Every structure is written in structure tokens, then in C-alpha cells.
Amino acid sequence: MLNSILANRTFLRLLFFWNLLGAIYGYIWYLPQLQITEPRFWLFVPDSPTAILFFTLALVAFLGKKHWPLMEALAFVCLVKYGLWAVGMNIFYMMDQGEIIWTGVMLIVTHGFMAVEGILYAPFYRFRLGHFMIAAVWVLHNDVIDYLFGQMPIYMGLERYLPEIGYATFWLTIIVLWLVYDKTIKKGHRTLEFPHHE
């Protein structure tokens, strides 16, 4: 039942527009940080909007009854990694502040949705080891840029925890890469096809 909904073209169109709007909103959200960021780092600052953009492009291929393996690999890895990272960071931020922050709650819900949609579409992805390795290099390189060059998303007050956050983020990346490999590359993983009719 769920898989038939995920493969439904009307649902895919709705998901496409939802993610496209989410990516646009995310890039707007990051504008204040981008304004104080060196241009050479711009590509690596808005992690979540870029993850959503990867998935949006993969959805374009799905709607055309095709596959874009590299976008699927980048989308799966980045949606889950940055979705879970943002959920954890916003929970940690509210704990540190000692209060519920409704913007933080909104970010937890939307980023949680990112991780969920990435995982739900795992059986439909058709990327191979080479695509997976490119996605792995992308997120590991992004971790280096964030924590060695100081380009992580700004959470006022959490800078004092930067080494701990960087360490936790590294292991989150490793766990997510293992999950993606297990769901898509490992022999015996489940695969589903999009129907050739509505």
C-alpha cells in the first residue's frame, strides 16, 4: 500500500513541488550566513537545501520514468545525514537554552521529514558503488569544510561545543553511509520498480 503511494505519479508531483519549495526556502534561510561567508565556501554552507535539491532532481527523473543514479545517491546520503543532524542539533540547542523554541520544533519536523523520505524511497534507487562513493566523498569533504574551516550552520551559543559536535557529526556520517550501503548496494537489498502506467 505505502509503496504504491510512493510510486504514484500524482504523489510524486506533489512531493516534487513540496521539496522544490523547501529547497528555495532553505536557501533563503541561509542568506544571512552566506553574506558573511567567503564565496569559495558558498557551495558547502546550505547543506539541507542542497540535499533537498538533489532529491528534487531525482524526482524529476522519476517523473520522466527514468533514473538519475548520482542524484539518487547524493539525495539518499544527504537527506538522511543532514535531516538527522538538524534534528539532533535543534534538540541539543533547546536543551542548552532550557526552553522550547518553536522555530526549532519546526526545523525538527521538516528535517525529520527529509530523513524519512530519503529512507522510504530506498527500494526505488538504482545507483551503484561508484555513485555511492562520490556521495560519500561529498559528505565527508563537507564535514572537513564545516569543522576544520568553520563553516557549520550557525547555532548561537553552541560554538563552545564545536569539537564535540564535529566528532559526533563524523560518526553520524559513517553510520548514515553504512545505512545507505545496506539499503541500496549490499547484495540482497530490496528493489522496487515504478509502474509503467498510472
C-alpha positions as a Markdown table, in Angstrom:
| # | Residue | x | y | z |
|---|---|---|---|---|
| 1 | Met | 0.0 | 0.0 | 0.0 |
| 2 | Leu | 2.7 | 2.5 | 1.0 |
| 3 | Asn | 4.9 | 1.6 | -1.9 |
| 4 | Ser | 2.0 | 2.1 | -4.4 |
| 5 | Ile | 1.5 | 5.6 | -2.9 |
| 6 | Leu | 5.2 | 6.4 | -3.2 |
| 7 | Ala | 5.2 | 5.3 | -6.8 |
| 8 | Asn | 2.0 | 7.2 | -7.7 |
| 9 | Arg | 2.7 | 9.9 | -10.2 |
| 10 | Thr | 0.4 | 12.4 | -8.6 |
| 11 | Phe | 2.1 | 11.9 | -5.3 |
| 12 | Leu | 5.5 | 12.2 | -6.9 |
| 13 | Arg | 4.4 | 15.6 | -8.4 |
| 14 | Leu | 3.2 | 16.8 | -5.0 |
| 15 | Leu | 6.5 | 15.7 | -3.5 |
| 16 | Phe | 8.4 | 17.4 | -6.2 |
| 17 | Phe | 6.7 | 20.8 | -5.6 |
| 18 | Trp | 6.9 | 20.4 | -1.8 |
| 19 | Asn | 10.7 | 19.7 | -2.0 |
| 20 | Leu | 11.3 | 22.4 | -4.5 |
| 21 | Leu | 9.6 | 25.0 | -2.2 |
| 22 | Gly | 11.6 | 23.5 | 0.7 |
| 23 | Ala | 14.9 | 23.9 | -1.1 |
| 24 | Ile | 14.1 | 27.5 | -2.1 |
| 25 | Tyr | 13.0 | 28.4 | 1.5 |
| 26 | Gly | 16.2 | 26.7 | 2.8 |
| 27 | Tyr | 18.5 | 28.8 | 0.6 |
| 28 | Ile | 16.7 | 31.9 | 1.7 |
| 29 | Trp | 17.1 | 30.8 | 5.3 |
| 30 | Tyr | 20.9 | 30.6 | 4.8 |
| 31 | Leu | 21.2 | 34.0 | 3.1 |
| 32 | Pro | 22.4 | 35.8 | 6.3 |
| 33 | Gln | 25.2 | 33.2 | 6.8 |
| 34 | Leu | 26.1 | 33.3 | 3.1 |
| 35 | Gln | 26.5 | 37.0 | 3.3 |
| 36 | Ile | 29.3 | 36.6 | 5.9 |
| 37 | Thr | 30.9 | 33.6 | 4.2 |
| 38 | Glu | 33.7 | 33.6 | 1.7 |
| 39 | Pro | 32.4 | 32.8 | -1.8 |
| 40 | Arg | 34.7 | 29.7 | -2.1 |
| 41 | Phe | 32.7 | 28.1 | 0.7 |
| 42 | Trp | 29.2 | 29.0 | -0.5 |
| 43 | Leu | 28.6 | 25.6 | -2.1 |
| 44 | Phe | 29.2 | 23.9 | 1.3 |
| 45 | Val | 27.2 | 26.1 | 3.6 |
| 46 | Pro | 23.4 | 25.4 | 2.9 |
| 47 | Asp | 23.7 | 21.6 | 3.4 |
| 48 | Ser | 20.0 | 20.8 | 3.9 |
| 49 | Pro | 18.6 | 22.9 | 1.0 |
| 50 | Thr | 21.2 | 21.2 | -1.3 |
| 51 | Ala | 20.2 | 17.8 | 0.0 |
| 52 | Ile | 16.6 | 18.6 | -0.9 |
| 53 | Leu | 17.7 | 19.9 | -4.3 |
| 54 | Phe | 19.4 | 16.6 | -5.0 |
| 55 | Phe | 16.2 | 14.7 | -4.2 |
| 56 | Thr | 14.1 | 17.2 | -6.2 |
| 57 | Leu | 16.3 | 16.4 | -9.3 |
| 58 | Ala | 16.0 | 12.7 | -8.6 |
| 59 | Leu | 12.2 | 13.2 | -8.6 |
| 60 | Val | 12.3 | 14.9 | -11.9 |
| 61 | Ala | 13.9 | 11.7 | -13.3 |
| 62 | Phe | 11.3 | 9.5 | -11.6 |
| 63 | Leu | 8.5 | 11.6 | -13.2 |
| 64 | Gly | 10.2 | 11.0 | -16.5 |
| 65 | Lys | 10.2 | 7.2 | -15.8 |
| 66 | Lys | 14.0 | 7.3 | -15.7 |
| 67 | His | 16.7 | 7.2 | -13.1 |
| 68 | Trp | 19.5 | 9.7 | -12.3 |
| 69 | Pro | 21.8 | 7.5 | -10.2 |
| 70 | Leu | 24.2 | 10.1 | -9.0 |
| 71 | Met | 21.4 | 12.4 | -7.8 |
| 72 | Glu | 19.7 | 9.4 | -6.1 |
| 73 | Ala | 23.0 | 8.6 | -4.2 |
| 74 | Leu | 23.6 | 12.2 | -3.2 |
| 75 | Ala | 19.9 | 12.6 | -2.2 |
| 76 | Phe | 19.8 | 9.5 | -0.1 |
| 77 | Val | 23.0 | 10.2 | 1.7 |
| 78 | Cys | 22.5 | 13.9 | 2.2 |
| 79 | Leu | 18.8 | 13.8 | 3.1 |
| 80 | Val | 19.4 | 11.2 | 5.9 |
| 81 | Lys | 22.7 | 12.7 | 7.1 |
| 82 | Tyr | 21.6 | 16.4 | 7.3 |
| 83 | Gly | 18.0 | 15.5 | 8.3 |
| 84 | Leu | 19.2 | 13.6 | 11.3 |
| 85 | Trp | 21.9 | 16.2 | 12.1 |
| 86 | Ala | 19.4 | 19.0 | 12.2 |
| 87 | Val | 17.0 | 17.1 | 14.4 |
| 88 | Gly | 19.8 | 16.3 | 16.8 |
| 89 | Met | 21.2 | 19.9 | 16.8 |
| 90 | Asn | 17.9 | 21.5 | 17.4 |
| 91 | Ile | 17.1 | 19.2 | 20.3 |
| 92 | Phe | 20.5 | 19.9 | 21.7 |
| 93 | Tyr | 20.1 | 23.7 | 21.2 |
| 94 | Met | 16.8 | 23.7 | 23.0 |
| 95 | Met | 18.2 | 21.6 | 25.9 |
| 96 | Asp | 21.2 | 24.1 | 26.1 |
| 97 | Gln | 18.8 | 27.0 | 26.1 |
| 98 | Gly | 16.5 | 25.3 | 28.6 |
| 99 | Glu | 13.3 | 26.2 | 26.7 |
| 100 | Ile | 11.1 | 25.0 | 23.8 |
| 101 | Ile | 11.8 | 27.2 | 20.7 |
| 102 | Trp | 9.1 | 26.9 | 18.2 |
| 103 | Thr | 11.4 | 27.6 | 15.3 |
| 104 | Gly | 13.5 | 24.7 | 16.5 |
| 105 | Val | 10.4 | 22.5 | 16.7 |
| 106 | Met | 9.5 | 23.4 | 13.1 |
| 107 | Leu | 13.1 | 22.6 | 12.0 |
| 108 | Ile | 12.9 | 19.2 | 13.8 |
| 109 | Val | 9.7 | 18.3 | 11.9 |
| 110 | Thr | 10.8 | 19.4 | 8.5 |
| 111 | His | 14.3 | 17.9 | 8.7 |
| 112 | Gly | 12.8 | 14.7 | 10.2 |
| 113 | Phe | 10.7 | 14.5 | 7.1 |
| 114 | Met | 13.8 | 14.9 | 4.9 |
| 115 | Ala | 15.4 | 11.8 | 6.5 |
| 116 | Val | 12.1 | 9.8 | 6.3 |
| 117 | Glu | 11.5 | 10.5 | 2.6 |
| 118 | Gly | 15.1 | 9.6 | 1.8 |
| 119 | Ile | 14.8 | 6.2 | 3.5 |
| 120 | Leu | 11.3 | 5.5 | 2.2 |
| 121 | Tyr | 12.4 | 5.7 | -1.4 |
| 122 | Ala | 15.5 | 3.5 | -0.9 |
| 123 | Pro | 14.0 | 0.5 | -2.8 |
| 124 | Phe | 13.4 | 2.7 | -5.9 |
| 125 | Tyr | 17.0 | 3.9 | -6.1 |
| 126 | Arg | 19.3 | 2.4 | -8.8 |
| 127 | Phe | 22.7 | 3.8 | -8.1 |
| 128 | Arg | 25.9 | 1.7 | -7.9 |
| 129 | Leu | 29.0 | 1.7 | -5.9 |
| 130 | Gly | 30.7 | 4.5 | -7.9 |
| 131 | His | 27.8 | 6.8 | -7.3 |
| 132 | Phe | 27.8 | 5.9 | -3.6 |
| 133 | Met | 31.5 | 6.6 | -3.3 |
| 134 | Ile | 31.0 | 10.1 | -4.9 |
| 135 | Ala | 28.2 | 10.8 | -2.4 |
| 136 | Ala | 30.4 | 9.6 | 0.5 |
| 137 | Val | 33.3 | 11.9 | -0.6 |
| 138 | Trp | 30.8 | 14.8 | -0.8 |
| 139 | Val | 29.6 | 14.4 | 2.8 |
| 140 | Leu | 33.0 | 13.7 | 4.3 |
| 141 | His | 34.5 | 16.6 | 2.5 |
| 142 | Asn | 31.6 | 18.8 | 3.7 |
| 143 | Asp | 32.4 | 17.7 | 7.3 |
| 144 | Val | 36.0 | 18.9 | 6.8 |
| 145 | Ile | 34.8 | 22.2 | 5.4 |
| 146 | Asp | 32.3 | 22.6 | 8.3 |
| 147 | Tyr | 34.6 | 21.7 | 11.2 |
| 148 | Leu | 38.1 | 22.5 | 10.1 |
| 149 | Phe | 37.2 | 25.7 | 8.2 |
| 150 | Gly | 34.4 | 26.8 | 10.5 |
| 151 | Gln | 31.5 | 26.7 | 8.0 |
| 152 | Met | 29.0 | 24.8 | 10.0 |
| 153 | Pro | 25.5 | 26.2 | 10.3 |
| 154 | Ile | 25.3 | 28.9 | 13.0 |
| 155 | Tyr | 23.7 | 28.0 | 16.3 |
| 156 | Met | 24.3 | 30.9 | 18.6 |
| 157 | Gly | 25.8 | 29.7 | 21.9 |
| 158 | Leu | 26.8 | 26.2 | 20.7 |
| 159 | Glu | 30.2 | 27.3 | 19.4 |
| 160 | Arg | 31.8 | 26.2 | 22.7 |
| 161 | Tyr | 30.8 | 22.6 | 21.8 |
| 162 | Leu | 32.3 | 22.7 | 18.3 |
| 163 | Pro | 34.8 | 19.8 | 18.9 |
| 164 | Glu | 32.1 | 17.6 | 20.3 |
| 165 | Ile | 29.7 | 18.5 | 17.6 |
| 166 | Gly | 32.3 | 17.8 | 14.9 |
| 167 | Tyr | 33.2 | 14.4 | 16.4 |
| 168 | Ala | 29.5 | 13.4 | 16.7 |
| 169 | Thr | 28.9 | 14.6 | 13.1 |
| 170 | Phe | 31.7 | 12.5 | 11.8 |
| 171 | Trp | 30.3 | 9.3 | 13.3 |
| 172 | Leu | 26.8 | 10.3 | 12.1 |
| 173 | Thr | 28.2 | 10.4 | 8.6 |
| 174 | Ile | 29.8 | 7.0 | 8.9 |
| 175 | Ile | 26.5 | 5.5 | 10.3 |
| 176 | Val | 24.5 | 7.1 | 7.5 |
| 177 | Leu | 26.9 | 5.8 | 4.9 |
| 178 | Trp | 26.6 | 2.3 | 6.3 |
| 179 | Leu | 22.8 | 2.6 | 6.3 |
| 180 | Val | 22.7 | 3.7 | 2.7 |
| 181 | Tyr | 25.1 | 1.0 | 1.6 |
| 182 | Asp | 23.0 | -1.6 | 3.4 |
| 183 | Lys | 19.7 | -0.4 | 1.8 |
| 184 | Thr | 21.0 | 0.0 | -1.8 |
| 185 | Ile | 24.4 | -1.5 | -2.6 |
| 186 | Lys | 24.6 | -4.6 | -0.4 |
| 187 | Lys | 23.7 | -7.8 | -2.1 |
| 188 | Gly | 20.1 | -8.9 | -1.4 |
| 189 | His | 18.8 | -5.4 | -0.8 |
| 190 | Arg | 15.1 | -4.8 | -1.7 |
| 191 | Thr | 14.3 | -3.3 | -5.1 |
| 192 | Leu | 11.1 | -1.9 | -6.5 |
| 193 | Glu | 10.2 | -0.6 | -9.9 |
| 194 | Phe | 8.0 | 2.3 | -10.8 |
| 195 | Pro | 4.9 | 1.2 | -12.7 |
| 196 | His | 4.7 | 2.0 | -16.4 |
| 197 | His | 1.1 | 3.2 | -16.1 |
| 198 | Glu | -0.8 | 5.4 | -13.8 |
